[in-house]
Amino acid sequence: TITRNQFNAAQVALNAAFLPSIMLSGFIFQIDSMPAVIRAVTYIIPARYFVSTLQSLFLAGNIPVVLVVNVLFLIASAV
């Protein structure tokens, strides 16, 4: 095992999965300003589609084309 207790395991999980997911989702850094290689990686991260959905709802209102694509991807990644 990597860690000896649950607290350290939670810290390892946070650093290994959650933080990169949030950083690559477009929540902290804009995806358009990322290098092309990293931008390509963001397409497989479900958090990108969640953040995009929230941004379109809060900033632009209800845009069905954007919402349908993002929600379908989120449903597919949940299954």
Secondary structure as UniProt FT lines:
FT   HELIX           6..13
FT   HELIX           14..18
FT   HELIX           19..23
FT   TURN            24..26
FT   HELIX           31..33
FT   HELIX           36..41
FT   HELIX           42..44
FT   HELIX           46..55
FT   HELIX           56..60
FT   HELIX           64..78
//
